[in-house]
Amino acid sequence: MTVAASLDWRERAARLFPGGVNSPVRAYRAVGGEPPLLLRGKGPYVWDEPGRRYIDYVGAFGPLLLGHGNAAVAEAIATAAVMGGPFGVTGPGEVRLAEMIRARMPSVERLRFVNSGTEAAMSALRVARAATGRELIVKFEGGYHGHADSLLVEAGSGAATLSIPGSAGVAQAVAAQTLVAIYNDLASVEALLESHPREVAAVIVEPVAANMGVVAPLGGFLSGLRELTERDGALLIFDEVITGFRVAPGGAQELYGVQPDLTVLGKIIGGGLPVGAYGGRGELMDLVAPSGPVYQAGTLSGHPVVMAAGEATLEQLTPDVYAKIDQQSARLEAGLQMNGASVARVGSLLTVFFRGQPPRNFSEAKTSDATAFARFFHSMLDAGVLLPPSQFEAWFVSAAHDSPVIDATLEAAGR
Ligand SMILES: *Cc1c(COP(=O)(O)O)cnc(C)c1O
């Protein structure tokens, strides 16, 4: 295919999809310019049309902890695909992947597979409301939990990138059920719980915020949330769609030693295919139909091909692999220190913020120099390094990012 032909794909996409994309951040509005037409990926690399190679730090926005085109994952997908299905009954793939998740994340005693993180977060809120008989939700400014109506209030990720942290089309009455606290600010949570006593069903939080750029929880923040919610009778929901099986073998809840009541999962557990899951204490999950009165269903939930990809992914994530990814990520962090910028990192999640200090919350993150970020993004792209196209997205390091790849990235950044 020629360059003209690839322009043709863009024009056709622009006619077909709003903004030419099927998810907003892909449109490159925050950095300007046209996204490359990417046709192939292997390990840490992606190739565009007409064949230029880039080191990839997008990682499909989270799922690809093993890099692109992992051989065992691809084989598992192919094997499962020729077996037929889905069959409309529970199968061994669902059982095996669920057991792997529970073994790594013991707070998830029972779970339900769905098809996206959005669906998982939405369903977890429904369980929380049913369990508590309360209606209000507390989320954090800049926290992203997918695009369910009640969670599109002061949201991060693509919503933050486009400066539409809320959304048109969300009923006022629905948005009013969502209260917004400040990340890393326990007092802001306490104030909301006190002004709405015994009305809050759940506090939902990304235990490491990764949709306002990476913002680590300050010491005591997560355990403080645990105490405040317990005292009030609200549930604590960890959205580990990004952090789950990335920041530690058992996710952020293992890394920080705080157990939520419910956990929302996605991304990595689908090995690059569409997936979500929500789970937690047995008695809470037993509220879900047909055990209980909370209705939630999905035609393609627990799809055997997706389960096989997830299983093949988790199987490869040994402690050694985590140690290696962490070591390479630390080298990247150290090498990226530059004037006028700061680097925030938790494990293989990393953001270069164009401000002097890493932010502690979303309003601080927003004071980053977006123009400097866009310049950096494009010079890295020219140098063959593909970064997430927004100051508010994390870079995703994978197990395939070895020393030569990190060295090449740092050389590009140095230039
Ligand atoms: C990506 C993401 C979601 C939404 O998952 P989708 O599969 O895109 O619907 C939810 N929460 C967090 C923290 C995410 O990063």
The ligand as an SDF file (V2000), in Angstrom:
LIG
                    3D

 15 15  0  0  0  0  0  0  0  0999 V2000
   -9.9190    1.4710   30.3620 C   0  0  0  0  0  0  0  0  0  0  0  0
  -10.5240    1.6760   31.7070 C   0  0  0  0  0  0  0  0  0  0  0  0
  -11.8700    1.4010   31.9750 C   0  0  0  0  0  0  0  0  0  0  0  0
  -12.8460    1.0740   30.8800 C   0  0  0  0  0  0  0  0  0  0  0  0
  -12.5810   -0.1280   30.2560 O   0  0  0  0  0  0  0  0  0  0  0  0
  -13.1640   -0.3630   28.7650 P   0  0  0  0  0  0  0  0  0  0  0  0
  -12.8440   -1.7900   28.4790 O   0  0  0  0  0  0  0  0  0  0  0  0
  -12.4610    0.6250   27.8840 O   0  0  0  0  0  0  0  0  0  0  0  0
  -14.6260   -0.0920   28.8370 O   0  0  0  0  0  0  0  0  0  0  0  0
  -12.3140    1.4720   33.2700 C   0  0  0  0  0  0  0  0  0  0  0  0
  -11.4870    1.8220   34.2690 N   0  0  0  0  0  0  0  0  0  0  0  0
  -10.1970    2.1090   34.0570 C   0  0  0  0  0  0  0  0  0  0  0  0
   -9.3250    2.4610   35.2120 C   0  0  0  0  0  0  0  0  0  0  0  0
   -9.6800    2.0810   32.7680 C   0  0  0  0  0  0  0  0  0  0  0  0
   -8.4070    2.4390   32.5450 O   0  0  0  0  0  0  0  0  0  0  0  0
  1  2  1  0
  2  3  1  0
  2 14  2  0
  3  4  1  0
  3 10  2  0
  4  5  1  0
  5  6  1  0
  6  7  2  0
  6  8  1  0
  6  9  1  0
 10 11  1  0
 11 12  2  0
 12 13  1  0
 12 14  1  0
 14 15  1  0
M  END
$$$$
